[in-house]
Amino acid sequence: MIQGSNILGYERPLVIRISFTTCIVVTVCLPLLGLITCVSISSLFHFEDATGTHCDRARVY
């Protein structure tokens, strides 16, 4: 158990309060943040592979 502040020699457990609305908003935004991160990393480091189509790869030069 995480112990909180020591008031007059009495240890209280640490209580973190988060509203239900805040919890829901954070939970809903996590997949969106993951999608944005994946698309950004893919575009930055593998731009040609991420934006290429099968038509471009089928051409014979």
DRENPA-3360 file (N, C-alpha, C; in nm, 2 decimals, always signed):
BEGIN
1 = MIQGSNIL = +0.08/-0.12/+0.00/+0.00/+0.00/+0.00/+0.09/+0.12/+0.00 ~ +0.06/+0.22/-0.08/+0.13/+0.35/-0.08/+0.08/+0.43/+0.04 ~ +0.18/+0.47/+0.12/+0.15/+0.55/+0.23/+0.15/+0.70/+0.20 ~ +0.05/+0.78/+0.26/+0.04/+0.92/+0.24/+0.12/+1.00/+0.34 ~ +0.07/+1.11/+0.37/+0.13/+1.21/+0.46/+0.12/+1.16/+0.60 ~ +0.22/+1.20/+0.68/+0.22/+1.16/+0.82/+0.17/+1.28/+0.91 ~ +0.05/+1.27/+0.96/-0.01/+1.38/+1.04/-0.01/+1.33/+1.18 ~ +0.06/+1.40/+1.27/+0.07/+1.37/+1.41/+0.10/+1.22/+1.44;
9 = GYERPLVI = +0.19/+1.16/+1.36/+0.23/+1.03/+1.38/+0.13/+0.92/+1.32 ~ +0.03/+0.96/+1.26/-0.07/+0.87/+1.20/-0.05/+0.86/+1.05 ~ -0.02/+0.75/+1.00/-0.01/+0.73/+0.85/-0.14/+0.71/+0.79 ~ -0.17/+0.79/+0.68/-0.29/+0.78/+0.61/-0.26/+0.72/+0.47 ~ -0.35/+0.63/+0.41/-0.32/+0.59/+0.28/-0.34/+0.70/+0.18 ~ -0.26/+0.70/+0.07/-0.27/+0.81/-0.03/-0.39/+0.78/-0.11 ~ -0.48/+0.89/-0.13/-0.60/+0.88/-0.20/-0.59/+0.97/-0.32 ~ -0.60/+0.92/-0.44/-0.60/+1.00/-0.56/-0.74/+1.00/-0.62;
17 = RISFTTCI = -0.80/+1.12/-0.63/-0.94/+1.13/-0.68/-0.94/+1.19/-0.82 ~ -1.01/+1.12/-0.91/-1.02/+1.16/-1.05/-1.17/+1.15/-1.08 ~ -1.22/+1.25/-1.14/-1.37/+1.25/-1.17/-1.39/+1.14/-1.28 ~ -1.52/+1.09/-1.28/-1.56/+0.99/-1.37/-1.54/+1.04/-1.52 ~ -1.58/+1.17/-1.54/-1.58/+1.23/-1.67/-1.43/+1.24/-1.72 ~ -1.34/+1.28/-1.63/-1.20/+1.28/-1.67/-1.15/+1.14/-1.71 ~ -1.18/+1.04/-1.63/-1.14/+0.91/-1.66/-1.20/+0.86/-1.79 ~ -1.32/+0.89/-1.82/-1.38/+0.85/-1.95/-1.31/+0.92/-2.07;
25 = VVTVCLPL = -1.28/+1.05/-2.05/-1.22/+1.13/-2.16/-1.08/+1.07/-2.19 ~ -1.00/+1.05/-2.09/-0.87/+0.99/-2.10/-0.88/+0.85/-2.17 ~ -0.97/+0.77/-2.13/-0.98/+0.64/-2.18/-1.02/+0.64/-2.33 ~ -1.11/+0.73/-2.37/-1.15/+0.74/-2.51/-1.04/+0.80/-2.59 ~ -0.96/+0.89/-2.54/-0.85/+0.96/-2.62/-0.73/+0.87/-2.64 ~ -0.71/+0.77/-2.56/-0.59/+0.68/-2.57/-0.58/+0.61/-2.71 ~ -0.69/+0.55/-2.76/-0.67/+0.49/-2.89/-0.65/+0.59/-3.00 ~ -0.71/+0.71/-2.99/-0.69/+0.81/-3.09/-0.54/+0.86/-3.09;
33 = LGLITCVS = -0.49/+0.88/-2.97/-0.35/+0.91/-2.96/-0.26/+0.81/-3.01 ~ -0.29/+0.68/-2.99/-0.21/+0.57/-3.05/-0.22/+0.57/-3.20 ~ -0.33/+0.59/-3.26/-0.35/+0.60/-3.40/-0.26/+0.71/-3.46 ~ -0.27/+0.83/-3.40/-0.20/+0.95/-3.45/-0.05/+0.92/-3.44 ~ -0.01/+0.86/-3.33/+0.14/+0.83/-3.31/+0.18/+0.73/-3.42 ~ +0.11/+0.62/-3.44/+0.15/+0.52/-3.54/+0.16/+0.58/-3.68 ~ +0.06/+0.66/-3.72/+0.06/+0.72/-3.85/+0.18/+0.82/-3.87 ~ +0.20/+0.90/-3.76/+0.31/+1.00/-3.77/+0.45/+0.93/-3.78;
41 = ISSLFHFE = +0.47/+0.82/-3.70/+0.60/+0.75/-3.70/+0.62/+0.68/-3.84 ~ +0.51/+0.62/-3.89/+0.52/+0.56/-4.02/+0.55/+0.66/-4.13 ~ +0.49/+0.77/-4.12/+0.51/+0.87/-4.23/+0.65/+0.93/-4.22 ~ +0.70/+0.95/-4.10/+0.83/+1.01/-4.08/+0.95/+0.91/-4.12 ~ +0.94/+0.79/-4.08/+1.05/+0.70/-4.10/+1.04/+0.61/-4.22 ~ +0.91/+0.58/-4.27/+0.89/+0.49/-4.39/+0.79/+0.56/-4.48 ~ +0.83/+0.68/-4.53/+0.73/+0.76/-4.61/+0.70/+0.69/-4.74 ~ +0.80/+0.64/-4.81/+0.77/+0.57/-4.94/+0.68/+0.45/-4.92;
49 = DATGTHCD = +0.71/+0.37/-4.82/+0.63/+0.25/-4.80/+0.49/+0.28/-4.75 ~ +0.48/+0.38/-4.67/+0.35/+0.42/-4.61/+0.26/+0.48/-4.71 ~ +0.31/+0.55/-4.81/+0.23/+0.62/-4.91/+0.23/+0.56/-5.04 ~ +0.30/+0.45/-5.06/+0.31/+0.39/-5.19/+0.18/+0.30/-5.21 ~ +0.15/+0.28/-5.34/+0.04/+0.19/-5.37/+0.09/+0.07/-5.45 ~ +0.01/-0.03/-5.47/+0.05/-0.15/-5.54/+0.07/-0.12/-5.69 ~ +0.00/-0.01/-5.74/+0.02/+0.03/-5.88/+0.16/+0.08/-5.91 ~ +0.22/+0.15/-5.81/+0.36/+0.20/-5.83/+0.46/+0.09/-5.82;
57 = RARVY = +0.43/-0.01/-5.75/+0.53/-0.12/-5.73/+0.51/-0.22/-5.85 ~ +0.40/-0.22/-5.92/+0.38/-0.32/-6.03/+0.45/-0.27/-6.16 ~ +0.48/-0.14/-6.17/+0.55/-0.09/-6.29/+0.69/-0.15/-6.31 ~ +0.72/-0.17/-6.43/+0.85/-0.22/-6.47/+0.93/-0.10/-6.53 ~ +1.04/-0.06/-6.47/+1.11/+0.06/-6.52/+1.21/+0.01/-6.63;
% end
